């Protein structure tokens, strides 16, 4: 489940990062997008608990 959710979030977050940085040139939105992608990467690095 974690893999499917993470792939969906990556598909959403990387274009968001590109649009906010390159096209809109909005510093604050670009910063939030980078924080979001960083949080996603840290979440992916944490091990999944066995249920």
DOFITOR-810131 format. One record per residue (C-alpha): residue number from 1; residue in three letters; z, x, y. Coordinates in Angstrom, 1 decimal, decimal comma, padded with zeros to 4 digits. Layout:
    i   aa       z       x       y
  NUM  ala       Z       X       Y
...
// end
This chain:
    i   aa       z       x       y
    1  unk   000,0   000,0   000,0
    2  unk   000,8   002,9   002,4
    3  unk  -002,7   004,4   001,9
    4  unk  -004,5   001,1   002,7
    5  unk  -002,4   000,5   005,8
    6  unk  -002,8   004,0   007,0
    7  unk  -006,6   004,0   006,6
    8  unk  -006,7   000,7   008,6
    9  unk  -004,5   002,2   011,4
   10  unk  -006,6   005,4   011,5
   11  unk  -009,8   003,3   011,9
   12  unk  -008,2   001,6   014,8
   13  unk  -006,4   004,5   016,5
   14  unk  -009,1   007,2   016,6
   15  unk  -011,7   005,1   018,5
   16  unk  -008,8   004,0   020,8
   17  unk  -008,1   007,6   021,5
   18  unk  -011,8   008,4   022,2
   19  unk  -012,3   005,3   024,4
   20  unk  -009,1   005,9   026,4
   21  unk  -009,8   009,6   027,0
   22  unk  -013,6   009,9   027,3
   23  unk  -014,8   006,6   028,7
   24  unk  -011,9   005,2   030,7
   25  unk  -010,4   008,6   031,7
   26  unk  -007,0   006,9   031,9
   27  unk  -004,3   009,5   031,6
   28  unk  -001,5   007,1   030,7
   29  unk  -003,5   005,2   028,1
   30  unk  -004,7   008,4   026,6
   31  unk  -001,1   009,7   026,4
   32  unk   000,0   006,5   024,6
   33  unk  -002,9   006,8   022,2
   34  unk  -002,0   010,5   021,4
   35  unk   001,6   009,4   020,8
   36  unk   000,5   006,7   018,5
   37  unk  -001,7   009,0   016,5
   38  unk   001,1   011,6   016,3
   39  unk   003,5   008,9   015,1
   40  unk   001,0   007,8   012,5
   41  unk   000,6   011,4   011,2
   42  unk   004,4   011,9   011,0
   43  unk   004,7   008,6   009,2
   44  unk   002,1   009,7   006,7
   45  unk   003,9   012,9   006,1
   46  unk   007,1   011,2   005,1
   47  unk   007,4   010,6   001,3
   48  unk   007,2   007,1   000,0
   49  unk   010,3   005,8  -001,7
   50  unk   010,2   004,6  -005,2
   51  unk   011,0   000,9  -005,6
// end
